[in-house]
């Protein structure tokens, strides 16, 4: 019956398109960076990044000031995007470098079944292994025009995709940039004419050092390369004549690859840029929206844009359909959101076949960020001697490591953390002033703890149901003898 219903809906959509329905087909262009915090040039007051295409898009559309990924590593962040579920609701896919369970359907797969032309270039989901119930490798419904950034210039690949679809067919296109993921060419920023003094502010958890500033300039060059890719894609869209009917969204999967950012659970790691140009919205151009948006809200919102009901074809989503708010305005539907992490890189902590994780959950509410570390005896970046692999290698990481354990910056990046932390992210956006020990914050701490645990229970999070150990025991293709796993996943 589900298959028959899907076929009937797809046939109805096709008849409308072929008969020239009054309502034009709707499209989506989704553009996602790999490891960029909110450093999109003048859009986010970052004078050391020149991003004319992003700045133009912000002037023509909307800037969501408080968009967050529920976790700050590539694979689980993208899994949340695709399914509308928090990572800890996705079994093995809660971890980085995991096996992606076949039972969880992506919204892109559902769109493809409904007759939408779905395509991609570059990185979609990963790293990890995703196969369907028959063992076939999954592309999540997105016909690829080149893996991991290959397949020609972004604009040309997108233009070719547009020409291949049926006339009038709605489309969803995912461009996954490789920028600004490390490694960087050392001192490419200096070669581009940038100066360390261009950096207006070094995050407070990092030393204000020439090495760090030059590393940030190299990161800026990679963000500018992403801006150029965005420009190519927008030009191809405009040349196609479909721009007026296309919802354009430009974002990043999580924060920048610097110590205490990517892979961690602080504001700079989870707050991501989100620019969009939404046809028909009542918000004026260049509006900046302050309401919360989580990546789990993307799937229900985009399905609503296409008029597709997930029904029983997808696991129940914990995200909210934000399209009515984005179109009509009014009070923001979200008053808070939940974030966290499980296992990031494999074999960083002894105790299981793929290594133990570092389980954290967090509540972002108003100007406050509350963190609950479920295993505070573990090391956030991995056991000493493991290379602290939960932080990407970089000149900045090497500098901080070299400062030694007596340094505040070493402790901020690699040291153990208390079970609870509380930050005022308006006064302290870099989250270096932990207010949890303050008696003046005792009531707030208690209220946010209770609110977080209530939300996690509603989400059936194994960590609050006494079953958290299962998340540590899941295997990873990175640690198996063969890529394709044999046998069922551990329960």
N, C-alpha and C positions, 0 to 999 in steps of 0.2 A: 504493500500500500504506500509506503514512503517513497519507493522508487517511482510508482505510478504518479503520485502527487508531484514529485519533482519534474517528471517528464511533461505533465500537463502545464505546470507553471512555466517551464522553459518554452513550450510550444506557444503559450499565450504571449510571452514576451517577444518571441520571434515574429508572431503575427503582427503585433503592434509596431515593431520596428519596420517590417516589410511594407506595411500599409501606410507608413508615413503618419504615425500618431502625432497628435498635437503636442504632446509632451516630448521634448527631445530626449534622446538617451543620455544617461548620466555616466560620467567617467571619473576615475581617480588616478592621479599621479602621486605615488608615494616615494619620497626621496629620503634615504636614511644614511647618516654618517656613521663611521665606525670609531667610537671613542672620542667624541667631542662634547665638552661641557658647553655652557652657554657663553661662547666666545665668538659670536657671529658679528664681529666688527661693531659698527655704530649701533646695530640693533640692540646689543647688550653692553654698550659703553666699553668697548674693548679697542682702544685706539691703535694698538699694535697689530691688529688684524684688519686687512683691507678686503671687504666682502661686498662689492657693489651689487651683485645679483641678489644676495640675501637681503641687503638693505632695500633694494627696489621692491622685492616681494613683500617686505614688512610694510612699506608705504602703501602698497596696493591692497593688502589684506589684513590679517589679524596676527597679533603676537600673543600667545598664551604664556603668561609670565610664570605660571606655577604648574608646569607639566612634569611628571615624574615617572621614571621607570620603577617597577616594583623590586628590581634587583640590578646590580651594576656590573654584570658580566654578560658577554655576548649571547651565548646559547640560551640561558634561562630568560633573559630579557626578551629575546625575539620569540621564544616559546610563549611567553605571556601575551605578546602582541598578536600572535597568530591564533591563539585559542580564547582570549578574553578571560583567562584564569590566572590566578597568582601562581608563582612557581611551585610552592608547596602543595598546590592542588593538582600537580602534573606528574606525581610519582617520580620516576627517574629523571625527568626533564627539569626537576628542581635544581639539579646540579649542572655545573659546567662540564663540557666534554662528555655528554651522557649518551645513552641510547634513548631515543625519543619514542615513547609508547605509541603503538599503532592505533590504540583506542581513541586518541584525541585528534579529532578532525580540526583542520585549520579553516579559518573563514575564507581563505583564498581557494581552498579545495571546494568549498560549498559554492562560491561564486562561479567557478568553472563548471560545476554540474548544472548551474542554472542558466548557462548560455552566455555568461560574460566572458569576453576575451581576456585571459589572465596571462601576463608575461612578466619577465624579469631580466635584469642584467646584474651581475655582481653577486654580492653576498646576500642570501636570504636568511636561512637559519643555519646555525653551526657555531663552533665546531662540535662534531659529534656524529652519530649515525642514526638515520631515520629510515625505517623500512615499514612497508604495509604488512597486513596480516599474512600475506603470501610470501613475504621476504623480499619483495621488490623495492628498490630504492625509491624513496618519495621525493618528489619535487614540490610538494605542497600545492599542486595545481598550477604552478607557475612555469610555463615554458621558458627555458633559459636561453638568452642570447649571448651566453658566454659566462663561464664560471669565474668567480672571484675577481671581477673587474676586467676580465678579458672579453673579447668579442667586438672590438672596435670602439671608437669614441662614443660616449653615452648618447649624444644627440643623434648620431647616425643609427645606432642600434634601436633607439626608441622610434625614430622615423620609420625604420623598416618594419617594426612591429605594427605600427599604425596602418601601414599600407597592406599588410597581410590579412588583417581582420576583415570580416564581411562589412559592406557599407552599412552604416547606422548601428553597428553592434556596439553595445557598451563595453568599456574596457577598464581593467585595473592593471596598472603597471608599477612594478616595484624596482627601483634602482637602489642597490646596496653598494655604496661607495667603500673603497678600501682606505679612505682618508678619514681622520688623521691617525690611523693605527700605526704603531711602531713596527719596524725600526725606522728612524729618521736618518737622513744624511747629515752627519755632524757639521754644524755651523752653516747649514744651508740658509738659515736666517740672516747671518752676517753677509753671506754671498749675495743675498737678495737686497742688500742695502739697509737692513734693519740694524738697530743699535740696542744694546742692553738697556740703555737709559729710556728706550721707548716703552718698556714695561712700566705701566703706571702703578701696579700693585702686585707684589708676590704674595700668594696665599700664606696666611699666618702660620700654617703648620709646616711650612718649608723655610729653610734658611734663605735670607735675602743675599744671595751669592751670585757672582758672575757666572758660575757654572749653571745655576738654576735659570737665570735670566736668558742665557744663550739657548738652553734647552727649550724654554718657552717660546723663543723666537723660531726655533726649528718646528715646533708644534704649530705655530702661526702659519708657516709656509704650507703645511699640510691642510690646514683649515681653508686657506686661500685656494688650494687646488680643488677642494670640495666645492667652494663657491663657483669656480669655473665650470665644474660639472653641472651644478644647478643651472647655470646660465645656458649651457648647451641644451639641457632638457627643456627648459622653458621656451627657448627659441624654436625647438622642434615642435613643441606643442602649439605654439602660436602659428607656425607655418602650416600646421595641419588643418586649421580652421576650427578646432575642437576646444579651444581654451575657454570659451564662454560657458561650456557645459562641464568643465572639469574641475573637480575639487583637488587642489594641489596641497600637499602636506610635506613639510621639510623639517626633519628632526635629526636626532642621534640616538643610538641605542643605550648609551650611558656616558658617564663622565670621562675626563681626559686620563691618559695613561701615565699618571704621576703617583708617587707615594701617597697613600691614604685617600686616594680618589677612586679610580677604577677598581672594582672589586670590593669596595668598602661600603659603609652604610651611613655616610654623612651627606650633608646638603649638596656639596659640589659633585658628589658621585651620582646622585639620584635625580637631581634637577636637570632636565634636558631642555634644549631649545625646541620650540614648536612654533613654526610659522605656517600660516595657511591662507590660501585664497579660495574662498568658498562662494560659489555662485548663488545669488539670491539671498544672502545674509542681510539682515537689517542693521547689523553693526556698521558704523561708518568705516571708511578706509582708515588704515593705520591705527585701528583700535588696539588697545592692550587690555586683555581680559585677565582678571585676577583670580578667577575661580580655579579650583583644583581640577586637574585632569591626570588620570593614571593611564599607563599603557594598556591596562586591562579594559579600558573604555574604548579603545580603538576598534576592536572587532565588532561590538554591537553597534557602534556609531556608523561604521562603513557599511555594514549589512543593511542598516536602516536607510542609508543614502540610496542604495540600489533597490530598496523595497523587497529585500529577501528576509524571510523569517527563518531563524536557525532551526526551530522545531526540535525534533529528537535527533537530528543529524549531527549536532554538536553537543558535547558535554555542557551542562548548565554553566553559563558564564557568570562571573562575579563582577564584571564590569557594568557600567551604566551607559545607556545610550545618551550621549551628550548632544546629538544633532539638533534637537529642538532648542536647546540653550544656545548653541552656536548659530542657529538660524534666526531665532526670534529675540534672544536676549533674556532679560529677567534674572531672577536669583539663580546663582550657580547651583546645580544639583548636588555637588560634592562639598561636604564640610570637612572631610578628613580623608586620608588615604593611608594604606598599610604598605610597608616595604620590608625588605630583609634579604637574607642570603642563606645558602647552604654550602655545599662543597664547590669551591672554585677550581683551581688547578689540582690535578691528581697528585697523589703521593707526596703531599706536603706535610701530612701528619700521620704518624704511625697509628695503627689500630684497626684497619680494615683493608680489604683487597685493593681498593683504589685510594685509600687514605681517608681519614676522617675529615669532615667539613668543619666550618666555624659558624654554627647556627645563630643567627640574629634576626629579630623582628623589630620593626620600628613603626611608630605612629607619627604622622605629620599632621598637625592640627593648628590652625591659626598661625601664629609666629613661632610655634614650638615644635621641636623634634625630640621624641622620647625613644630611646633604644633599650632593648632587653637582650642581653647576651646570655643564651641558654647554657653555654659551656665556657665560663670565663677563665677556667684553668687552661684552656687551649690558647695557642698563639694565633693571632688574627691573620698573619701572613704565612704561616707555616712554622714548623719546629725550627729552632736555631740549628744551623748546619744543613738545612734543606735548600738554602738559596733564597728563602722568602719568595717563593715563586708566585704567590698570590699578588705580588706587585711586579709589573713588567720591568725588565732590565732597562736602564737608562742612565745617562750621566748624573741625573738628579738622585736616583736611587743609590748609585755608587757613592756619591758624596755623603748622603745621609748615613749609609751603612758605615762609612769610614769615620764618622763622628763618634761612634761607639755608644754603649748603653747609658753612659752618664749624660748624654745629650738629650735635651727635651725633644729635639726633632727626631732622634732615633726612637724614643719612646712613643711619640705621636704616630710614627709610621709602623713600627714593628712590635711594640711592647704589648703586654697583656692589658686587658681592659676590664673595668668593674662590671658587675652584673647589670647595673642600670646607669644610664647617662641621660642628661637632659640639657638641651641647648636652646637658646633664644636665637633663631637664625636671622632675625632682623638686625639685632645688635651684634651678632657674632656669626656671620655667614660661613666662616671657615670652621666653626664648631671646635674651638680650642678652649672655651670656658665652660667646663662641665658644672652645671648648677644642681645636679642631683644631690650632692651632700648638703646643700643649703637648707636649714630649717625653714626658711621663708618659702621654699618650694615644695614642702612635704605634701601639702594637700594636692597641688597640681600633679606631682609625681604619682601619687596614689590614684588619682582620677584617670590619668592617662594610661597607667598600667592596667587598670580595670577595663577601660574602654578598649585597649588593644587586645587583651585576652578574650573579651567578649566577642570581638570581631573575628579573632582567629578560631574560636570555637565554632562560630557560625560557618566559617570556611572549612571546617573539618581538618585543620592543620594538625598533622601528626605530632608536632612538637608540644602542643598543649593538650593532646589526648593521651599522653603517656606512651606514644609509639614513635617518638622521634628517631630512635636508633635505626629504623628502616631506611631513613634518608642517608645515613652513613654507610649502609651496606650495599647500596646499588653499585653495580659494576660500571666500567667505562671502557669503550673501545681502545682508549689510549693505553690500557694496561692488559689487554687480552692478547693471546697469541695470534688470533686472526681478527680481521675487521668485523666479520659477521658473527654475531654471538650465536652460540648453539644453546638450545634449551630455553626454558622460560625465565623471565625476570624473577629475581628473588621477591618473596612476599614481604 
